[in-house]
Amino acid sequence: MRKINCPAEALRLYAVTDRSWLHGETLYSQVEKALKGGTTILQLREKDLDEEHFYQEAVALQELCRKYRVPFIINDNVELAKRIQADGVHVGQSDMEAGDVREKLGPAAILGVSAQTVEQAIKAQEAGADYLGVGAVFPTGTKADAIEVPLEALQEICQAVTIPVVAIGGITRGNVRELLGSQIAGIAVVSAIFAQPDIEEAARDLRRQMEEILG
């Protein structure tokens, strides 16, 4: 069995950035609060930022994540991930094919792939994915085109692969315990951390609940 570049423990609380709730604050400041609260892995997601500002932001946040010894993942932009030697990249079903990403970034990079079906999950694992992001497990307003994945389907995917699975989509402090018994390695959240009035405390509460759920 090949070496997995991202242990399941690193995926317990996966924070995905979003500029929607900055309200005059910097993304750097918000990310540091999330890291202080117990985020175990961070994904920088920017859909509208120009390439140069994306690069500058990625370099700064990568350094911050290294300070907290947390893996730093870039969403979709494989070229940027390679340019700054990020810890890894996460791609969706409509982005660069997982096997091509693995070839471009090499064997040591963390490769995450979104999946909604067992077939997609197995294909991603065979192409070299280190973990899967599966969802949306609950209704979400963060991603307009999100496809809902029932909890039964989430469990089937977890059972079909040997790599860790992260649940994503609509997860909040109020519903996270509904994922108990699903065999996930962790949760990926956006608004449940970054839209909260106290980002650090929101992260701390979710991390505590995940430790209790996963044991």
Residue, then its C-alpha position, 0 to 999 in steps of 0.5 A: m500500500r502506498k504512503i498516504n501524505c496526510p494522516a487522518e488526525a490532520l483532517r479532524l478540523y479542516a478550515v476553508t477560507d472565504r472572504s465573505w465575512l471579513h468585515g474590515e478584518t484581514l484574512y490573515s487575522q481570521v486564519e490565525k484565530a482559526l489556527k489558535g482555536g484548533t484548526t488542523i489543516l487549512q485550505l485557501r480558496e480564492k475564486d475572484l482574486d487576481e493571480e498576483h494577490f493570490y500568490q502574495e496571500a498564499v505565501a503569507l498564509q503558508e508561513l502562518c500555517r508553518k508557524y502553527r505546524v498545520p498543513f496548508i492546501i490551495n484550492d484548485n490552483v495547481e500551478l500556484a501550489k507548485r510555485i510556492q511548494a504548498d503542502g498540497v492542493h484540493v481539486g473538484q470533479s470539474d478541475m484538473e484530473a487527480g492523476d495529472v495533479r499528482e504527476k505535476l506536484g510529485p509523490a510528496a504533495i497532499l492531494g485532496v479530491s472532491a467526490q459525491t459517489v463511490e465511483q468517483a471516490i474509488k477513481a480518485q483513490e486510484a489516481g493518487a488522492d490522499y483524502l476525499g472531501v465528500g458532500a454536501v452532507f447538509p444543505t449549504g449556502t456557501k457553494a451554489d452548485a453543491i450536490e447533497v450527499p445523504l449520510e448513507a452515501l457518505q458511509e458507503i464512500c468511507q467503506a469503499v476506500t482506504i484513504p481518509v474521508v472528510a465530510i463537507g457542506g452545511i456542517t455547524r456546531g449544532n448538527v456535527r454530531e449527526l455524523l457520529g458513526s459515519q467513519i469520517a476522519g474529519i469535517a471541512v467547514v467554512s461559515a461554521i468558523f469564518a462567519q462566527p463572531d468569535i472565530e477562535e472559539a467557534a474553531r475550539d468548539l468544533r475541534r472539541q466536538m470532533e475529538e469526542i466524536l472520533g475518540 
